[in-house]
């Protein structure tokens, strides 16, 4: 893999893109856990809005990171009294 110009060129490769998505979704799940544990609902909801936008505008593949994020959001929502639940099992497996 070579970097030409900047990092965006490295995400053209399907395998690298899938690894990036998996890692990024895992990181987001950790941030969700941290904000939920702080019980700062306004900041938590801003994060959830970003995640909603990201997952709706990015062609994700089925991965462990997506499952972790789903669990974290659903647990965080329950912890903060938010009735909404997400289901990331609808992400198609794009292997």
RAURBEL-V305097 format. One record per residue. N is the residue number from 1. RES is the residue in one letter. PHI is phi in whole degrees, -180 to 180 (NA if undefined). PSI is psi as a letter, one per 20 degrees, with the letter a starting at -180 (NA if undefined). Layout:
n=N res=RES phi=PHI psi=PSI
n=N res=RES phi=PHI psi=PSI
This chain:
n=1 res=X phi=NA psi=p
n=2 res=X phi=-123 psi=q
n=3 res=X phi=-103 psi=o
n=4 res=X phi=-116 psi=o
n=5 res=X phi=85 psi=f
n=6 res=X phi=-157 psi=a
n=7 res=X phi=-65 psi=h
n=8 res=X phi=-60 psi=h
n=9 res=X phi=-67 psi=h
n=10 res=X phi=-76 psi=i
n=11 res=X phi=-86 psi=j
n=12 res=X phi=-71 psi=h
n=13 res=X phi=-68 psi=p
n=14 res=X phi=-60 psi=g
n=15 res=X phi=-65 psi=g
n=16 res=X phi=-66 psi=g
n=17 res=X phi=-61 psi=g
n=18 res=X phi=-65 psi=h
n=19 res=X phi=-64 psi=g
n=20 res=X phi=-61 psi=g
n=21 res=X phi=-57 psi=g
n=22 res=X phi=-60 psi=g
n=23 res=X phi=-65 psi=g
n=24 res=X phi=-63 psi=g
n=25 res=X phi=-66 psi=h
n=26 res=X phi=-64 psi=g
n=27 res=X phi=-63 psi=g
n=28 res=X phi=-60 psi=h
n=29 res=X phi=-64 psi=h
n=30 res=X phi=-68 psi=h
n=31 res=X phi=-67 psi=h
n=32 res=X phi=-58 psi=g
n=33 res=X phi=-59 psi=g
n=34 res=X phi=-65 psi=g
n=35 res=X phi=-68 psi=h
n=36 res=X phi=-65 psi=g
n=37 res=X phi=-67 psi=h
n=38 res=X phi=-79 psi=i
n=39 res=X phi=56 psi=k
n=40 res=X phi=-97 psi=n
n=41 res=X phi=-60 psi=g
n=42 res=X phi=-60 psi=g
n=43 res=X phi=-69 psi=h
n=44 res=X phi=-59 psi=g
n=45 res=X phi=-67 psi=h
n=46 res=X phi=-65 psi=g
n=47 res=X phi=-63 psi=g
n=48 res=X phi=-63 psi=h
n=49 res=X phi=-61 psi=g
n=50 res=X phi=-62 psi=g
n=51 res=X phi=-62 psi=g
n=52 res=X phi=-60 psi=g
n=53 res=X phi=-61 psi=g
n=54 res=X phi=-61 psi=g
n=55 res=X phi=-71 psi=h
n=56 res=X phi=-82 psi=h
n=57 res=X phi=-108 psi=j
n=58 res=X phi=-120 psi=p
n=59 res=X phi=-79 psi=n
n=60 res=X phi=-89 psi=r
n=61 res=X phi=-115 psi=r
n=62 res=X phi=-68 psi=p
n=63 res=X phi=-158 psi=r
n=64 res=X phi=-63 psi=h
n=65 res=X phi=-59 psi=h
n=66 res=X phi=-64 psi=g
n=67 res=X phi=-67 psi=g
n=68 res=X phi=-63 psi=g
n=69 res=X phi=-65 psi=g
n=70 res=X phi=-58 psi=g
n=71 res=X phi=-62 psi=g
n=72 res=X phi=-64 psi=g
n=73 res=X phi=-66 psi=g
n=74 res=X phi=-64 psi=h
n=75 res=X phi=-68 psi=g
n=76 res=X phi=-63 psi=g
n=77 res=X phi=-61 psi=g
n=78 res=X phi=-62 psi=g
n=79 res=X phi=-61 psi=h
n=80 res=X phi=-98 psi=j
n=81 res=X phi=75 psi=k
n=82 res=X phi=-99 psi=p
n=83 res=X phi=-73 psi=i
n=84 res=X phi=-63 psi=p
n=85 res=X phi=-126 psi=q
n=86 res=X phi=-107 psi=q
n=87 res=X phi=-132 psi=o
n=88 res=X phi=-92 psi=j
n=89 res=X phi=-73 psi=i
n=90 res=X phi=-82 psi=i
n=91 res=X phi=-70 psi=p
n=92 res=X phi=-70 psi=q
n=93 res=X phi=-81 psi=o
n=94 res=X phi=-103 psi=l
n=95 res=X phi=-74 psi=NA
